Amino acid sequence: MKKGFFKGVKTEFSKILWPKKEDVAKETVAVISVSAAVGAIIFVADAAFKFIIYVIS
């Protein structure tokens, strides 16, 4: 039973299309860039709301 399971796992692993290193690097840069941009937007919005609340009170 174990041999059949591992044979199936090996078969499924052979079907996987692994991305190229260049693709992984580009996607990593994209994710980091978008994360930084969203973080900056949230930071600016938070600072603006704090300022508005400070002015009101």
PDB file of N, CA, C and O in Angstrom, chain B, residues numbered from 101:
ATOM      1  N   MET B 101       0.818  -1.187   0.000  1.00  0.00           N
ATOM      2  CA  MET B 101       0.000   0.000   0.000  1.00  0.00           C
ATOM      3  C   MET B 101       0.865   1.256   0.000  1.00  0.00           C
ATOM      4  O   MET B 101       0.565   2.205  -0.724  1.00  0.00           O
ATOM      5  N   LYS B 102       1.927   1.279   0.794  1.00  0.00           N
ATOM      6  CA  LYS B 102       2.794   2.446   0.841  1.00  0.00           C
ATOM      7  C   LYS B 102       3.498   2.660  -0.495  1.00  0.00           C
ATOM      8  O   LYS B 102       3.678   3.798  -0.930  1.00  0.00           O
ATOM      9  N   LYS B 103       3.891   1.581  -1.138  1.00  0.00           N
ATOM     10  CA  LYS B 103       4.580   1.716  -2.426  1.00  0.00           C
ATOM     11  C   LYS B 103       3.669   2.350  -3.467  1.00  0.00           C
ATOM     12  O   LYS B 103       4.109   3.177  -4.266  1.00  0.00           O
ATOM     13  N   GLY B 104       2.417   1.965  -3.458  1.00  0.00           N
ATOM     14  CA  GLY B 104       1.459   2.527  -4.403  1.00  0.00           C
ATOM     15  C   GLY B 104       1.239   4.015  -4.150  1.00  0.00           C
ATOM     16  O   GLY B 104       1.126   4.803  -5.089  1.00  0.00           O
ATOM     17  N   PHE B 105       1.178   4.394  -2.873  1.00  0.00           N
ATOM     18  CA  PHE B 105       0.991   5.804  -2.519  1.00  0.00           C
ATOM     19  C   PHE B 105       2.172   6.633  -3.007  1.00  0.00           C
ATOM     20  O   PHE B 105       1.983   7.658  -3.662  1.00  0.00           O
ATOM     21  N   PHE B 106       3.381   6.198  -2.691  1.00  0.00           N
ATOM     22  CA  PHE B 106       4.561   6.963  -3.076  1.00  0.00           C
ATOM     23  C   PHE B 106       4.769   6.968  -4.587  1.00  0.00           C
ATOM     24  O   PHE B 106       5.303   7.933  -5.134  1.00  0.00           O
ATOM     25  N   LYS B 107       4.360   5.915  -5.255  1.00  0.00           N
ATOM     26  CA  LYS B 107       4.428   5.889  -6.709  1.00  0.00           C
ATOM     27  C   LYS B 107       3.476   6.944  -7.279  1.00  0.00           C
ATOM     28  O   LYS B 107       3.814   7.642  -8.234  1.00  0.00           O
ATOM     29  N   GLY B 108       2.283   7.053  -6.685  1.00  0.00           N
ATOM     30  CA  GLY B 108       1.325   8.067  -7.110  1.00  0.00           C
ATOM     31  C   GLY B 108       1.842   9.476  -6.861  1.00  0.00           C
ATOM     32  O   GLY B 108       1.666  10.364  -7.696  1.00  0.00           O
ATOM     33  N   VAL B 109       2.479   9.680  -5.714  1.00  0.00           N
ATOM     34  CA  VAL B 109       3.058  10.992  -5.399  1.00  0.00           C
ATOM     35  C   VAL B 109       4.140  11.339  -6.413  1.00  0.00           C
ATOM     36  O   VAL B 109       4.203  12.469  -6.898  1.00  0.00           O
ATOM     37  N   LYS B 110       4.987  10.372  -6.731  1.00  0.00           N
ATOM     38  CA  LYS B 110       6.061  10.606  -7.702  1.00  0.00           C
ATOM     39  C   LYS B 110       5.473  10.945  -9.072  1.00  0.00           C
ATOM     40  O   LYS B 110       5.976  11.829  -9.766  1.00  0.00           O
ATOM     41  N   THR B 111       4.422  10.251  -9.451  1.00  0.00           N
ATOM     42  CA  THR B 111       3.769  10.514 -10.737  1.00  0.00           C
ATOM     43  C   THR B 111       3.197  11.931 -10.762  1.00  0.00           C
ATOM     44  O   THR B 111       3.360  12.651 -11.747  1.00  0.00           O
ATOM     45  N   GLU B 112       2.533  12.324  -9.691  1.00  0.00           N
ATOM     46  CA  GLU B 112       1.950  13.668  -9.639  1.00  0.00           C
ATOM     47  C   GLU B 112       3.041  14.741  -9.633  1.00  0.00           C
ATOM     48  O   GLU B 112       2.879  15.788 -10.261  1.00  0.00           O
ATOM     49  N   PHE B 113       4.141  14.495  -8.936  1.00  0.00           N
ATOM     50  CA  PHE B 113       5.237  15.460  -8.915  1.00  0.00           C
ATOM     51  C   PHE B 113       5.837  15.643 -10.300  1.00  0.00           C
ATOM     52  O   PHE B 113       6.307  16.731 -10.633  1.00  0.00           O
ATOM     53  N   SER B 114       5.826  14.601 -11.101  1.00  0.00           N
ATOM     54  CA  SER B 114       6.397  14.724 -12.446  1.00  0.00           C
ATOM     55  C   SER B 114       5.512  15.586 -13.346  1.00  0.00           C
ATOM     56  O   SER B 114       5.979  16.072 -14.376  1.00  0.00           O
ATOM     57  N   LYS B 115       4.241  15.785 -12.976  1.00  0.00           N
ATOM     58  CA  LYS B 115       3.319  16.601 -13.766  1.00  0.00           C
ATOM     59  C   LYS B 115       3.418  18.090 -13.448  1.00  0.00           C
ATOM     60  O   LYS B 115       2.887  18.921 -14.185  1.00  0.00           O
ATOM     61  N   ILE B 116       4.096  18.426 -12.355  1.00  0.00           N
ATOM     62  CA  ILE B 116       4.179  19.826 -11.925  1.00  0.00           C
ATOM     63  C   ILE B 116       5.074  20.603 -12.881  1.00  0.00           C
ATOM     64  O   ILE B 116       6.164  20.154 -13.236  1.00  0.00           O
ATOM     65  N   LEU B 117       4.601  21.768 -13.291  1.00  0.00           N
ATOM     66  CA  LEU B 117       5.411  22.667 -14.107  1.00  0.00           C
ATOM     67  C   LEU B 117       6.009  23.726 -13.194  1.00  0.00           C
ATOM     68  O   LEU B 117       5.329  24.681 -12.817  1.00  0.00           O
ATOM     69  N   TRP B 118       7.273  23.562 -12.840  1.00  0.00           N
ATOM     70  CA  TRP B 118       7.930  24.484 -11.929  1.00  0.00           C
ATOM     71  C   TRP B 118       8.313  25.754 -12.676  1.00  0.00           C
ATOM     72  O   TRP B 118       8.775  25.676 -13.815  1.00  0.00           O
ATOM     73  N   PRO B 119       8.132  26.926 -12.061  1.00  0.00           N
ATOM     74  CA  PRO B 119       8.487  28.178 -12.734  1.00  0.00           C
ATOM     75  C   PRO B 119      10.003  28.349 -12.821  1.00  0.00           C
ATOM     76  O   PRO B 119      10.763  27.758 -12.053  1.00  0.00           O
ATOM     77  N   LYS B 120      10.414  29.174 -13.779  1.00  0.00           N
ATOM     78  CA  LYS B 120      11.843  29.459 -13.936  1.00  0.00           C
ATOM     79  C   LYS B 120      12.275  30.445 -12.859  1.00  0.00           C
ATOM     80  O   LYS B 120      11.454  31.170 -12.298  1.00  0.00           O
ATOM     81  N   LYS B 121      13.572  30.461 -12.580  1.00  0.00           N
ATOM     82  CA  LYS B 121      14.096  31.359 -11.546  1.00  0.00           C
ATOM     83  C   LYS B 121      13.800  32.816 -11.881  1.00  0.00           C
ATOM     84  O   LYS B 121      13.514  33.616 -10.990  1.00  0.00           O
ATOM     85  N   GLU B 122      13.868  33.157 -13.157  1.00  0.00           N
ATOM     86  CA  GLU B 122      13.615  34.539 -13.569  1.00  0.00           C
ATOM     87  C   GLU B 122      12.173  34.936 -13.264  1.00  0.00           C
ATOM     88  O   GLU B 122      11.916  36.050 -12.807  1.00  0.00           O
ATOM     89  N   ASP B 123      11.236  34.027 -13.516  1.00  0.00           N
ATOM     90  CA  ASP B 123       9.828  34.298 -13.240  1.00  0.00           C
ATOM     91  C   ASP B 123       9.590  34.482 -11.739  1.00  0.00           C
ATOM     92  O   ASP B 123       8.862  35.381 -11.318  1.00  0.00           O
ATOM     93  N   VAL B 124      10.207  33.625 -10.952  1.00  0.00           N
ATOM     94  CA  VAL B 124      10.055  33.717  -9.498  1.00  0.00           C
ATOM     95  C   VAL B 124      10.628  35.042  -8.998  1.00  0.00           C
ATOM     96  O   VAL B 124      10.038  35.692  -8.134  1.00  0.00           O
ATOM     97  N   ALA B 125      11.773  35.439  -9.540  1.00  0.00           N
ATOM     98  CA  ALA B 125      12.391  36.701  -9.125  1.00  0.00           C
ATOM     99  C   ALA B 125      11.501  37.887  -9.490  1.00  0.00           C
ATOM    100  O   ALA B 125      11.321  38.791  -8.675  1.00  0.00           O
ATOM    101  N   LYS B 126      10.941  37.897 -10.700  1.00  0.00           N
ATOM    102  CA  LYS B 126      10.066  38.996 -11.126  1.00  0.00           C
ATOM    103  C   LYS B 126       8.816  39.067 -10.261  1.00  0.00           C
ATOM    104  O   LYS B 126       8.401  40.151  -9.852  1.00  0.00           O
ATOM    105  N   GLU B 127       8.222  37.925  -9.985  1.00  0.00           N
ATOM    106  CA  GLU B 127       7.011  37.907  -9.172  1.00  0.00           C
ATOM    107  C   GLU B 127       7.302  38.325  -7.734  1.00  0.00           C
ATOM    108  O   GLU B 127       6.475  38.979  -7.098  1.00  0.00           O
ATOM    109  N   THR B 128       8.468  37.952  -7.222  1.00  0.00           N
ATOM    110  CA  THR B 128       8.858  38.354  -5.875  1.00  0.00           C
ATOM    111  C   THR B 128       9.011  39.864  -5.796  1.00  0.00           C
ATOM    112  O   THR B 128       8.543  40.490  -4.844  1.00  0.00           O
ATOM    113  N   VAL B 129       9.660  40.448  -6.787  1.00  0.00           N
ATOM    114  CA  VAL B 129       9.823  41.909  -6.824  1.00  0.00           C
ATOM    115  C   VAL B 129       8.460  42.583  -6.915  1.00  0.00           C
ATOM    116  O   VAL B 129       8.229  43.602  -6.265  1.00  0.00           O
ATOM    117  N   ALA B 130       7.567  42.031  -7.706  1.00  0.00           N
ATOM    118  CA  ALA B 130       6.226  42.605  -7.841  1.00  0.00           C
ATOM    119  C   ALA B 130       5.473  42.554  -6.517  1.00  0.00           C
ATOM    120  O   ALA B 130       4.838  43.535  -6.130  1.00  0.00           O
ATOM    121  N   VAL B 131       5.536  41.439  -5.826  1.00  0.00           N
ATOM    122  CA  VAL B 131       4.835  41.301  -4.547  1.00  0.00           C
ATOM    123  C   VAL B 131       5.396  42.274  -3.517  1.00  0.00           C
ATOM    124  O   VAL B 131       4.638  42.920  -2.793  1.00  0.00           O
ATOM    125  N   ILE B 132       6.713  42.380  -3.448  1.00  0.00           N
ATOM    126  CA  ILE B 132       7.334  43.296  -2.486  1.00  0.00           C
ATOM    127  C   ILE B 132       6.978  44.739  -2.825  1.00  0.00           C
ATOM    128  O   ILE B 132       6.691  45.529  -1.925  1.00  0.00           O
ATOM    129  N   SER B 133       6.991  45.092  -4.103  1.00  0.00           N
ATOM    130  CA  SER B 133       6.666  46.460  -4.525  1.00  0.00           C
ATOM    131  C   SER B 133       5.223  46.815  -4.189  1.00  0.00           C
ATOM    132  O   SER B 133       4.958  47.885  -3.641  1.00  0.00           O
ATOM    133  N   VAL B 134       4.300  45.935  -4.510  1.00  0.00           N
ATOM    134  CA  VAL B 134       2.887  46.202  -4.228  1.00  0.00           C
ATOM    135  C   VAL B 134       2.665  46.269  -2.719  1.00  0.00           C
ATOM    136  O   VAL B 134       1.907  47.117  -2.249  1.00  0.00           O
ATOM    137  N   SER B 135       3.304  45.401  -1.962  1.00  0.00           N
ATOM    138  CA  SER B 135       3.167  45.428  -0.505  1.00  0.00           C
ATOM    139  C   SER B 135       3.677  46.742   0.073  1.00  0.00           C
ATOM    140  O   SER B 135       3.053  47.319   0.964  1.00  0.00           O
ATOM    141  N   ALA B 136       4.811  47.212  -0.434  1.00  0.00           N
ATOM    142  CA  ALA B 136       5.358  48.483   0.033  1.00  0.00           C
ATOM    143  C   ALA B 136       4.437  49.645  -0.335  1.00  0.00           C
ATOM    144  O   ALA B 136       4.233  50.555   0.469  1.00  0.00           O
ATOM    145  N   ALA B 137       3.883  49.618  -1.539  1.00  0.00           N
ATOM    146  CA  ALA B 137       2.981  50.687  -1.969  1.00  0.00           C
ATOM    147  C   ALA B 137       1.714  50.704  -1.113  1.00  0.00           C
ATOM    148  O   ALA B 137       1.279  51.772  -0.682  1.00  0.00           O
ATOM    149  N   VAL B 138       1.124  49.554  -0.866  1.00  0.00           N
ATOM    150  CA  VAL B 138      -0.077  49.490  -0.028  1.00  0.00           C
ATOM    151  C   VAL B 138       0.247  49.930   1.397  1.00  0.00           C
ATOM    152  O   VAL B 138      -0.543  50.633   2.026  1.00  0.00           O
ATOM    153  N   GLY B 139       1.401  49.519   1.903  1.00  0.00           N
ATOM    154  CA  GLY B 139       1.820  49.957   3.236  1.00  0.00           C
ATOM    155  C   GLY B 139       1.968  51.463   3.311  1.00  0.00           C
ATOM    156  O   GLY B 139       1.573  52.077   4.301  1.00  0.00           O
ATOM    157  N   ALA B 140       2.535  52.068   2.268  1.00  0.00           N
ATOM    158  CA  ALA B 140       2.695  53.522   2.238  1.00  0.00           C
ATOM    159  C   ALA B 140       1.342  54.221   2.194  1.00  0.00           C
ATOM    160  O   ALA B 140       1.142  55.233   2.866  1.00  0.00           O
ATOM    161  N   ILE B 141       0.421  53.689   1.411  1.00  0.00           N
ATOM    162  CA  ILE B 141      -0.920  54.276   1.328  1.00  0.00           C
ATOM    163  C   ILE B 141      -1.616  54.199   2.684  1.00  0.00           C
ATOM    164  O   ILE B 141      -2.231  55.172   3.120  1.00  0.00           O
ATOM    165  N   ILE B 142      -1.528  53.071   3.344  1.00  0.00           N
ATOM    166  CA  ILE B 142      -2.142  52.918   4.661  1.00  0.00           C
ATOM    167  C   ILE B 142      -1.490  53.863   5.669  1.00  0.00           C
ATOM    168  O   ILE B 142      -2.184  54.448   6.501  1.00  0.00           O
ATOM    169  N   PHE B 143      -0.177  54.020   5.607  1.00  0.00           N
ATOM    170  CA  PHE B 143       0.536  54.927   6.506  1.00  0.00           C
ATOM    171  C   PHE B 143       0.065  56.363   6.321  1.00  0.00           C
ATOM    172  O   PHE B 143      -0.188  57.069   7.297  1.00  0.00           O
ATOM    173  N   VAL B 144      -0.053  56.793   5.071  1.00  0.00           N
ATOM    174  CA  VAL B 144      -0.488  58.163   4.780  1.00  0.00           C
ATOM    175  C   VAL B 144      -1.930  58.365   5.233  1.00  0.00           C
ATOM    176  O   VAL B 144      -2.254  59.396   5.824  1.00  0.00           O
ATOM    177  N   ALA B 145      -2.789  57.398   4.964  1.00  0.00           N
ATOM    178  CA  ALA B 145      -4.186  57.506   5.389  1.00  0.00           C
ATOM    179  C   ALA B 145      -4.282  57.568   6.909  1.00  0.00           C
ATOM    180  O   ALA B 145      -5.056  58.361   7.445  1.00  0.00           O
ATOM    181  N   ASP B 146      -3.522  56.758   7.597  1.00  0.00           N
ATOM    182  CA  ASP B 146      -3.524  56.757   9.057  1.00  0.00           C
ATOM    183  C   ASP B 146      -3.043  58.099   9.596  1.00  0.00           C
ATOM    184  O   ASP B 146      -3.639  58.640  10.528  1.00  0.00           O
ATOM    185  N   ALA B 147      -1.986  58.634   9.028  1.00  0.00           N
ATOM    186  CA  ALA B 147      -1.474  59.929   9.471  1.00  0.00           C
ATOM    187  C   ALA B 147      -2.496  61.035   9.221  1.00  0.00           C
ATOM    188  O   ALA B 147      -2.665  61.924  10.055  1.00  0.00           O
ATOM    189  N   ALA B 148      -3.167  60.983   8.093  1.00  0.00           N
ATOM    190  CA  ALA B 148      -4.186  61.986   7.779  1.00  0.00           C
ATOM    191  C   ALA B 148      -5.346  61.908   8.765  1.00  0.00           C
ATOM    192  O   ALA B 148      -5.807  62.942   9.248  1.00  0.00           O
ATOM    193  N   PHE B 149      -5.824  60.714   9.071  1.00  0.00           N
ATOM    194  CA  PHE B 149      -6.920  60.560  10.025  1.00  0.00           C
ATOM    195  C   PHE B 149      -6.509  61.030  11.419  1.00  0.00           C
ATOM    196  O   PHE B 149      -7.294  61.673  12.116  1.00  0.00           O
ATOM    197  N   LYS B 150      -5.283  60.712  11.824  1.00  0.00           N
ATOM    198  CA  LYS B 150      -4.801  61.190  13.123  1.00  0.00           C
ATOM    199  C   LYS B 150      -4.779  62.715  13.158  1.00  0.00           C
ATOM    200  O   LYS B 150      -5.178  63.321  14.152  1.00  0.00           O
ATOM    201  N   PHE B 151      -4.316  63.332  12.079  1.00  0.00           N
ATOM    202  CA  PHE B 151      -4.267  64.793  12.013  1.00  0.00           C
ATOM    203  C   PHE B 151      -5.672  65.386  12.074  1.00  0.00           C
ATOM    204  O   PHE B 151      -5.904  66.364  12.784  1.00  0.00           O
ATOM    205  N   ILE B 152      -6.605  64.799  11.335  1.00  0.00           N
ATOM    206  CA  ILE B 152      -7.995  65.297  11.334  1.00  0.00           C
ATOM    207  C   ILE B 152      -8.603  65.174  12.726  1.00  0.00           C
ATOM    208  O   ILE B 152      -9.265  66.098  13.198  1.00  0.00           O
ATOM    209  N   ILE B 153      -8.385  64.055  13.375  1.00  0.00           N
ATOM    210  CA  ILE B 153      -8.917  63.862  14.727  1.00  0.00           C
ATOM    211  C   ILE B 153      -8.268  64.839  15.700  1.00  0.00           C
ATOM    212  O   ILE B 153      -8.942  65.356  16.590  1.00  0.00           O
ATOM    213  N   TYR B 154      -6.977  65.099  15.547  1.00  0.00           N
ATOM    214  CA  TYR B 154      -6.284  66.060  16.403  1.00  0.00           C
ATOM    215  C   TYR B 154      -6.847  67.459  16.218  1.00  0.00           C
ATOM    216  O   TYR B 154      -7.037  68.183  17.195  1.00  0.00           O
ATOM    217  N   VAL B 155      -7.116  67.849  14.974  1.00  0.00           N
ATOM    218  CA  VAL B 155      -7.650  69.187  14.685  1.00  0.00           C
ATOM    219  C   VAL B 155      -9.059  69.322  15.232  1.00  0.00           C
ATOM    220  O   VAL B 155      -9.406  70.376  15.765  1.00  0.00           O
ATOM    221  N   ILE B 156      -9.886  68.283  15.118  1.00  0.00           N
ATOM    222  CA  ILE B 156     -11.256  68.329  15.584  1.00  0.00           C
ATOM    223  C   ILE B 156     -11.326  68.441  17.097  1.00  0.00           C
ATOM    224  O   ILE B 156     -12.146  69.193  17.624  1.00  0.00           O
ATOM    225  N   SER B 157     -10.476  67.701  17.804  1.00  0.00           N
ATOM    226  CA  SER B 157     -10.564  67.672  19.261  1.00  0.00           C
ATOM    227  C   SER B 157      -9.708  68.686  19.935  1.00  0.00           C
ATOM    228  O   SER B 157      -9.693  68.763  21.164  1.00  0.00           O
TER     229      SER B 157
END
